[in-house]
Amino acid sequence: MNFELTKEQEMTRKMVRDFAEEVIHPRAVDIDTKAEFPEDIFKEMGKLGLLGIPFPEEYGGSGGDTVTYALAVEEIGRVCGSTGLSYAAAVSLGASPIYYFGTEEQKQEFLTPLAKGEALASFGLTEPNAGSDAGGTKTRAELKGDHYVINGEKCWITNAEYARSITVTAVSGKRDDGKNIISAFIIPKDTPGMKISSPYEKMGVRGSNTSEIILEDVKVPKENLLGDPEKGFKQFLYTLDGGRISIAALAVGIAQASLDRALAYAKERKQFGQSISSFQAIQFKLADMAMEVELARNMVLKSAWLKDQGKNFTKESAYAKLFASETAFRSSNQAIQIHGGYGYMREYEVERYLRDAKLLEIGEGTSEIQRLVIARQLGC
């Protein structure tokens, strides 16, 4: 096995790390405290080609792969969880479904500006009564002539307020066995009847835009149906599999930041006449953090590699998302503990890591759902 990154992957990681340290990190505290989406930063990321990393050059992308993309998510997440989450959602949930399932016309119209970094897109799946039970979608799409008319509500949708287009799932009919047919539709931002608001006051990832979408008699051309009308459910499951890799990579970034801060502080902090890094209790905490971060990173890269090879990665992406998100929470919690009272203060940043990490155990499938996915992949 070759665990080395290619020269291109190393170059991209360094470029993203430098950008993250120089541009994003100085504003990370403000992004969190003011709960402001950093639109200008995303425009700069677009110019650098970060929003098109995993997409072919023919659609304005960088022609990279999932491994490179995961490395980029990790580096951005390491300095700002809010920016990392919006970045991951823009690529994995906003643009990727169009690339996976879109027609050539849809890719040219909707994907190309996304891959070029000229716009953002969003993915509307979750509803007030359809969270983990995504198959319980209540939003409806009715075919009337050459248009679909969509009615429903979506909640907790990342980037929607700043998106040029939003892909939503909706029940479009019934199967022969009586089960709902769930389809996906691309809705341009300015479509009449679609109302987007951001009413949430969040615990963490506060600078990542989270919106509510109300759909009232929204008319969408038949041409905006995404993929097979009867396979919308399978399509978004595949989308979520890929999205879990990016959320896992984001978690690794937060976990790595927690380790970095805790290690640096432990070497500087003096108690009883010596640095606390010389105490075995602290050493064991740091050792466990370092081990889990590396294990999580390896799982992320393996699942990304499997995806790039065209192999099944459902189980591995669930492994990665589950382990990495729980690692991020444990690591940030331990970083606070190592900092003591200072860790509870905003200026040391580790308390933000904990608040940001918690969402990663919930979004893109809770930890409990990941365990169900894994169990089913094992044949249970």
Backbone torsions as a table, in degrees:
resi	resn	phi	psi	omega
1	MET	NA	139.1	177.9
2	ASN	-109.4	111.7	-178.1
3	PHE	-94.0	3.7	-179.5
4	GLU	-78.5	143.1	174.2
5	LEU	-79.8	155.1	176.1
6	THR	-73.2	165.3	178.3
7	LYS	-60.2	-39.2	179.9
8	GLU	-64.5	-40.8	179.3
9	GLN	-66.1	-41.8	177.9
10	GLU	-63.3	-41.7	-179.6
11	MET	-64.1	-42.3	179.3
12	THR	-65.3	-43.7	179.1
13	ARG	-59.0	-44.1	179.2
14	LYS	-64.3	-42.5	179.9
15	MET	-61.5	-44.5	-180.0
16	VAL	-68.1	-39.3	179.5
17	ARG	-62.6	-44.3	179.5
18	ASP	-62.4	-43.6	178.7
19	PHE	-63.1	-43.3	-179.1
20	ALA	-62.6	-43.5	-178.6
21	GLU	-69.6	-40.0	-173.7
22	GLU	-83.8	-35.2	-172.3
23	VAL	-106.5	-45.5	-173.6
24	ILE	-84.6	-47.4	-172.7
25	HIS	-56.9	-43.0	-179.6
26	PRO	-60.8	-18.4	-177.8
27	ARG	-108.8	1.2	-173.4
28	ALA	-59.9	-42.0	-179.4
29	VAL	-64.4	-44.8	179.3
30	ASP	-64.4	-40.2	178.9
31	ILE	-58.1	-39.0	-179.8
32	ASP	-74.5	-51.1	-173.8
33	THR	-68.7	-36.3	-179.9
34	LYS	-87.7	-10.2	-179.2
35	ALA	52.5	46.5	-178.5
36	GLU	-110.3	129.3	176.9
37	PHE	-70.1	124.6	-175.4
38	PRO	-81.9	73.4	-175.0
39	GLU	-59.6	-37.0	-179.4
40	ASP	-66.7	-34.7	177.6
41	ILE	-65.8	-38.6	179.3
42	PHE	-67.8	-31.7	175.4
43	LYS	-65.6	-38.7	176.7
44	GLU	-67.8	-40.1	177.0
45	MET	-61.7	-37.3	178.0
46	GLY	-63.4	-42.3	179.5
47	LYS	-64.8	-30.1	178.6
48	LEU	-80.0	-8.1	179.6
49	GLY	86.1	11.3	-175.5
50	LEU	-69.5	-30.0	-177.8
51	LEU	-77.7	-8.6	180.0
52	GLY	-116.9	14.7	-174.4
53	ILE	-50.9	-50.4	-174.1
54	PRO	-87.7	6.7	-174.9
55	PHE	-107.6	150.8	-178.0
56	PRO	-63.3	154.3	-179.8
57	GLU	-63.4	-28.7	-178.6
58	GLU	-63.0	-19.5	177.0
59	TYR	-109.0	17.9	177.7
60	GLY	89.8	5.7	-179.4
61	GLY	-84.3	-175.2	-178.6
62	SER	-95.2	-6.5	179.5
63	GLY	71.2	23.9	-179.4
64	GLY	-86.3	-156.5	-178.0
65	ASP	-138.2	178.6	-177.0
66	THR	-67.4	-34.9	178.6
67	VAL	-61.0	-47.7	179.5
68	THR	-60.9	-42.9	179.2
69	TYR	-62.2	-42.9	179.0
70	ALA	-62.3	-38.5	177.8
71	LEU	-63.0	-40.0	179.1
72	ALA	-65.2	-43.5	178.5
73	VAL	-60.4	-43.6	-179.8
74	GLU	-59.7	-45.7	-177.0
75	GLU	-65.5	-39.3	178.5
76	ILE	-70.5	-42.8	178.6
77	GLY	-63.6	-27.0	-178.9
78	ARG	-65.1	-27.7	-179.4
79	VAL	-105.1	-25.4	-178.2
80	CYS	-156.3	109.4	-179.7
81	GLY	-63.7	-35.8	-179.5
82	SER	-62.9	-49.7	-179.8
83	THR	-65.8	-38.6	178.8
84	GLY	-62.8	-40.7	-179.7
85	LEU	-66.7	-45.8	179.8
86	SER	-65.1	-35.3	177.0
87	TYR	-64.8	-48.3	-179.5
88	ALA	-60.9	-41.8	-179.1
89	ALA	-68.8	-37.6	-178.9
90	ALA	-62.4	-39.8	-177.2
91	VAL	-85.6	-53.4	-172.6
92	SER	-74.1	-35.6	-176.7
93	LEU	-105.4	-35.1	-177.9
94	GLY	-79.5	-52.9	-174.0
95	ALA	-92.4	-37.7	-172.2
96	SER	-59.6	-42.6	179.3
97	PRO	-58.6	-34.6	178.8
98	ILE	-68.5	-38.5	177.8
99	TYR	-68.3	-42.9	-177.7
100	TYR	-66.7	-45.6	-165.9
101	PHE	-120.7	-5.5	-175.5
102	GLY	-75.9	156.4	172.5
103	THR	-75.0	169.1	178.5
104	GLU	-60.3	-39.8	179.2
105	GLU	-63.7	-42.6	179.0
106	GLN	-64.8	-38.3	179.0
107	LYS	-65.2	-41.7	179.8
108	GLN	-66.7	-41.3	-176.2
109	GLU	-78.0	-43.5	-172.0
110	PHE	-105.1	-40.5	-175.6
111	LEU	-75.2	-42.9	-174.4
112	THR	-54.9	-47.7	177.8
113	PRO	-65.0	-27.1	177.7
114	LEU	-71.4	-47.3	-178.9
115	ALA	-65.8	-31.7	177.8
116	LYS	-75.9	-10.1	-179.1
117	GLY	80.7	18.5	-179.4
118	GLU	-87.5	-12.9	-177.3
119	ALA	-158.3	168.2	174.4
120	LEU	-116.5	159.2	174.6
121	ALA	-132.8	165.3	-175.6
122	SER	-136.9	162.5	-176.7
123	PHE	-128.7	113.5	-176.7
124	GLY	-100.0	99.5	180.0
125	LEU	-115.1	-52.9	-173.0
126	THR	-67.2	141.2	176.4
127	GLU	-129.1	164.5	-179.3
128	PRO	-53.8	-34.3	-179.2
129	ASN	-115.0	15.4	178.9
130	ALA	-140.0	81.5	177.7
131	GLY	-99.2	-95.0	175.4
132	SER	-61.7	-31.7	176.0
133	ASP	-88.3	68.0	-176.4
134	ALA	-63.8	-24.2	177.9
135	GLY	-69.9	-10.6	179.3
136	GLY	-88.5	24.5	-179.7
137	THR	-52.0	133.0	178.6
138	LYS	-103.9	-19.2	178.7
139	THR	-59.3	136.6	-174.7
140	ARG	-119.0	143.4	174.7
141	ALA	-127.2	120.9	-177.8
142	GLU	-115.3	126.8	179.7
143	LEU	-77.3	122.4	177.4
144	LYS	-131.9	101.1	-178.1
145	GLY	68.0	-123.1	-178.6
146	ASP	-99.7	14.9	178.9
147	HIS	-131.1	155.2	165.7
148	TYR	-100.8	141.1	174.7
149	VAL	-110.7	121.0	-171.8
150	ILE	-113.1	133.1	176.4
151	ASN	-133.6	135.8	178.5
152	GLY	160.9	-167.5	-176.7
153	GLU	-144.3	137.9	175.7
154	LYS	-124.0	146.2	-179.3
155	CYS	-133.3	158.9	178.4
156	TRP	56.8	43.8	-176.2
157	ILE	-96.5	120.0	-175.8
158	THR	-74.4	133.0	173.1
159	ASN	74.4	1.7	-171.7
160	ALA	-57.6	-39.2	-176.3
161	GLU	-66.5	-22.6	-177.2
162	TYR	-111.3	10.6	-176.0
163	ALA	-90.2	145.1	174.6
164	ARG	-80.9	-30.6	177.1
165	SER	-143.7	152.1	-180.0
166	ILE	-129.9	125.7	175.1
167	THR	-91.6	122.7	-179.5
168	VAL	-120.2	150.6	174.5
169	THR	-97.9	145.4	-179.4
170	ALA	-154.9	150.1	175.6
171	VAL	-74.1	123.3	-176.4
172	SER	-115.2	0.6	179.7
173	GLY	169.0	-168.0	-179.9
174	LYS	-124.0	143.0	173.6
175	ARG	-80.7	173.1	177.9
176	ASP	-63.3	-28.7	-179.9
177	ASP	-86.6	5.9	176.8
178	GLY	91.1	-7.9	-180.0
179	LYS	-78.5	154.8	-178.9
180	ASN	-69.5	143.2	168.6
181	ILE	-94.4	121.6	179.5
182	ILE	-107.7	124.2	-179.9
183	SER	-116.8	167.4	178.5
184	ALA	-119.3	143.3	-176.5
185	PHE	-135.1	138.5	175.9
186	ILE	-92.3	120.0	-178.6
187	ILE	-114.8	115.9	175.2
188	PRO	-60.6	149.9	-173.4
189	LYS	-57.1	-39.3	-172.7
190	ASP	-89.5	15.3	-179.1
191	THR	-66.1	127.8	179.5
192	PRO	-59.0	141.2	177.8
193	GLY	95.9	-12.0	178.1
194	MET	-99.2	117.2	-178.8
195	LYS	-112.5	127.8	-177.5
196	ILE	-120.0	129.5	176.3
197	SER	-139.4	162.6	-179.1
198	SER	-127.7	77.8	-172.1
199	PRO	-89.0	4.4	-169.3
200	TYR	-89.8	138.7	171.7
201	GLU	-109.6	105.5	-167.6
202	LYS	-99.4	157.0	176.7
203	MET	-70.6	-44.3	-176.6
204	GLY	-139.8	-173.2	-173.8
205	VAL	35.2	49.3	-169.6
206	ARG	-71.2	-23.4	-179.9
207	GLY	-89.2	0.2	174.7
208	SER	-90.4	125.1	-176.8
209	ASN	-67.5	127.6	178.5
210	THR	-126.5	122.7	-169.4
211	SER	-125.9	161.7	170.8
212	GLU	-109.2	138.2	-179.0
213	ILE	-121.9	125.4	174.8
214	ILE	-109.1	127.0	-179.0
215	LEU	-114.1	113.9	-178.3
216	GLU	-124.2	103.5	-179.8
217	ASP	52.1	47.2	179.7
218	VAL	-78.9	120.6	-179.1
219	LYS	-94.0	124.3	-179.2
220	VAL	-125.7	129.6	178.1
221	PRO	-58.7	148.3	177.8
222	LYS	-54.2	-31.1	-178.7
223	GLU	-65.3	-14.6	-179.4
224	ASN	-91.6	1.7	171.7
225	LEU	-64.3	128.8	-176.0
226	LEU	-100.4	115.4	176.5
227	GLY	75.5	-161.8	-179.8
228	ASP	-69.6	124.9	-176.5
229	PRO	-61.9	-23.0	-178.5
230	GLU	-99.9	2.9	-178.2
231	LYS	-121.0	23.7	180.0
232	GLY	-59.4	-37.3	-179.3
233	PHE	-64.4	-47.9	178.6
234	LYS	-64.0	-35.9	-180.0
235	GLN	-63.2	-45.0	-177.9
236	PHE	-75.9	-22.9	172.8
237	LEU	-65.3	-41.5	177.1
238	TYR	-65.1	-40.5	177.6
239	THR	-60.1	-43.4	179.9
240	LEU	-66.5	-35.8	176.1
241	ASP	-56.7	-46.0	178.8
242	GLY	-68.9	-39.2	179.3
243	GLY	-62.7	-30.9	-179.9
244	ARG	-66.1	-29.9	176.0
245	ILE	-63.4	-44.1	-178.2
246	SER	-69.5	-37.1	176.8
247	ILE	-66.2	-38.0	176.4
248	ALA	-63.8	-41.0	178.2
249	ALA	-63.8	-40.5	176.1
250	LEU	-60.5	-42.2	178.9
251	ALA	-62.2	-40.4	177.6
252	VAL	-61.3	-40.7	178.3
253	GLY	-60.4	-44.9	179.5
254	ILE	-66.9	-40.1	178.4
255	ALA	-64.1	-41.0	179.0
256	GLN	-65.1	-41.5	177.7
257	ALA	-61.7	-40.1	178.8
258	SER	-62.4	-43.8	178.2
259	LEU	-63.9	-46.0	-178.8
260	ASP	-58.9	-47.3	-179.1
261	ARG	-65.7	-42.4	-177.8
262	ALA	-66.3	-41.5	-179.4
263	LEU	-65.2	-46.4	180.0
264	ALA	-61.6	-43.4	-179.7
265	TYR	-65.8	-41.4	-178.1
266	ALA	-62.8	-32.4	179.3
267	LYS	-75.6	-27.0	-177.5
268	GLU	-90.4	-35.0	-172.8
269	ARG	-72.3	125.7	179.7
270	LYS	-106.3	132.8	173.0
271	GLN	-145.3	140.5	-179.4
272	PHE	54.6	33.8	174.1
273	GLY	83.7	7.7	179.8
274	GLN	-152.1	162.2	179.6
275	SER	-67.5	145.8	-177.1
276	ILE	-70.0	-13.4	176.4
277	SER	-68.6	-12.2	177.8
278	SER	-86.8	-7.3	179.8
279	PHE	-86.7	134.1	-175.7
280	GLN	-61.1	-34.9	-179.6
281	ALA	-60.4	-40.6	178.9
282	ILE	-73.8	-40.2	179.3
283	GLN	-58.9	-41.9	-179.5
284	PHE	-65.1	-39.3	177.3
285	LYS	-61.4	-47.0	-178.8
286	LEU	-65.1	-39.6	179.5
287	ALA	-63.4	-43.4	178.7
288	ASP	-64.5	-41.2	179.1
289	MET	-61.7	-47.4	-178.6
290	ALA	-62.0	-41.8	179.8
291	MET	-63.4	-47.2	-176.9
292	GLU	-68.6	-36.1	177.3
293	VAL	-61.9	-44.6	-179.0
294	GLU	-67.5	-40.1	177.7
295	LEU	-63.2	-42.8	179.4
296	ALA	-63.7	-43.4	-179.9
297	ARG	-61.7	-44.0	179.4
298	ASN	-61.6	-37.1	179.4
299	MET	-69.1	-37.5	177.1
300	VAL	-62.6	-48.8	-177.1
301	LEU	-66.9	-34.1	177.3
302	LYS	-65.9	-46.0	-179.1
303	SER	-65.4	-37.1	177.2
304	ALA	-64.8	-41.2	179.2
305	TRP	-64.0	-43.1	178.5
306	LEU	-59.9	-42.7	178.3
307	LYS	-61.6	-44.2	179.8
308	ASP	-64.1	-29.2	-179.7
309	GLN	-84.8	-0.7	-179.4
310	GLY	74.9	19.0	179.7
311	LYS	-95.4	163.7	177.7
312	ASN	-65.9	130.4	-177.3
313	PHE	-131.1	13.1	-177.1
314	THR	-58.5	-50.7	-178.3
315	LYS	-65.4	-43.2	-176.6
316	GLU	-68.7	-35.9	177.8
317	SER	-68.4	-33.2	175.8
318	ALA	-69.1	-41.9	173.3
319	TYR	-52.9	-52.4	-174.0
320	ALA	-62.3	-47.8	-177.4
321	LYS	-64.6	-43.5	-179.6
322	LEU	-64.1	-53.5	-174.5
323	PHE	-69.4	-42.8	-177.4
324	ALA	-66.9	-41.4	-178.8
325	SER	-66.4	-40.6	178.5
326	GLU	-71.4	-31.7	174.4
327	THR	-64.4	-42.9	179.6
328	ALA	-60.4	-41.9	-179.9
329	PHE	-67.6	-45.0	179.2
330	ARG	-63.0	-43.6	-176.5
331	SER	-66.0	-43.4	179.6
332	SER	-67.3	-35.4	177.2
333	ASN	-65.5	-42.1	178.6
334	GLN	-69.3	-33.5	177.6
335	ALA	-62.9	-40.4	176.2
336	ILE	-62.8	-43.3	-178.5
337	GLN	-62.6	-41.1	179.8
338	ILE	-66.8	-35.9	177.5
339	HIS	-73.7	-16.7	-177.8
340	GLY	65.3	-138.7	-178.5
341	GLY	-60.1	-33.0	179.4
342	TYR	-64.6	-31.0	-179.7
343	GLY	-65.1	-19.7	179.8
344	TYR	-84.0	-7.8	-177.3
345	MET	-94.4	140.3	-176.3
346	ARG	-60.4	-35.5	-172.5
347	GLU	-63.6	-20.1	179.6
348	TYR	-90.0	-6.4	170.6
349	GLU	72.5	-23.4	-174.3
350	VAL	-65.2	-27.2	176.7
351	GLU	-66.3	-30.7	176.6
352	ARG	-67.6	-37.3	179.0
353	TYR	-58.9	-41.6	-179.0
354	LEU	-65.8	-44.8	-180.0
355	ARG	-63.3	-40.2	179.2
356	ASP	-69.8	-39.0	-175.8
357	ALA	-65.1	-32.0	-174.5
358	LYS	-59.9	-38.7	-178.9
359	LEU	-60.8	-30.7	-174.9
360	LEU	-69.9	-16.5	173.4
361	GLU	-85.1	-4.1	-176.2
362	ILE	-116.4	-54.7	-176.3
363	GLY	-68.6	157.2	-178.5
364	GLU	60.0	30.2	-178.0
365	GLY	99.2	117.6	-179.5
366	THR	-61.7	167.8	176.6
367	SER	-58.4	-35.0	179.5
368	GLU	-67.0	-40.0	177.8
369	ILE	-66.0	-38.9	177.5
370	GLN	-59.9	-39.0	179.3
371	ARG	-67.9	-34.8	175.4
372	LEU	-66.2	-42.2	178.1
373	VAL	-59.5	-46.1	-179.3
374	ILE	-63.2	-45.1	-179.5
375	ALA	-59.7	-42.4	179.5
376	ARG	-66.7	-36.8	177.3
377	GLN	-66.9	-24.7	176.4
378	LEU	-80.9	-8.0	178.3
379	GLY	98.8	11.1	-179.9
380	CYS	-75.2	NA	NA
